[in-house]
């Protein structure tokens, strides 16, 4: 998803390896942050798992 968003943002300036790589890094960072927050909120195991 991060790759798609980054490509759409940079359509007028051109798509190159930096745009794609930046999108991949953004997607990986957002997934990791989401996982970290979910783990912090679910320390006692009371939240339902959405896997």
C-alpha positions in Angstrom: 0.0 0.0 0.0 2.8 2.4 0.8 4.3 1.8 -2.7 1.0 2.7 -4.4 0.5 5.8 -2.4 4.1 7.0 -3.0 3.8 6.4 -6.7 0.5 8.3 -6.9 2.0 11.2 -5.0 5.0 11.4 -7.4 3.2 10.8 -10.7 3.9 14.3 -12.1 7.6 14.3 -11.1 8.3 10.8 -12.5 8.6 7.3 -11.0 12.0 6.0 -10.3 13.7 3.5 -7.9 13.8 6.1 -5.1 10.0 6.5 -5.3 9.4 2.8 -5.2 11.9 2.1 -2.5 10.5 5.0 -0.4 7.1 3.5 -0.7 8.3 0.1 0.4 10.0 1.5 3.4 6.9 3.6 4.3 4.7 0.5 4.1 7.1 -1.6 6.2 7.4 1.1 8.8 3.6 1.6 9.1 3.0 -2.2 9.4 5.6 -2.4 12.1 4.2 0.6 14.0 0.7 -0.9 13.8 2.0 -4.2 15.2 3.9 -2.5 18.0 0.8 -0.5 19.1 -1.4 -3.6 18.9 1.1 -5.5 21.1 1.3 -2.7 23.6 -2.5 -2.5 23.9 -2.8 -6.3 24.2 -0.4 -6.9 27.0 -2.9 -8.9 29.1 -4.3 -10.8 26.1 -7.8 -9.4 26.4 -8.1 -8.0 22.9 -9.5 -10.2 20.2 -6.9 -11.3 17.7 -7.6 -10.0 14.1 -5.3 -12.4 12.1 
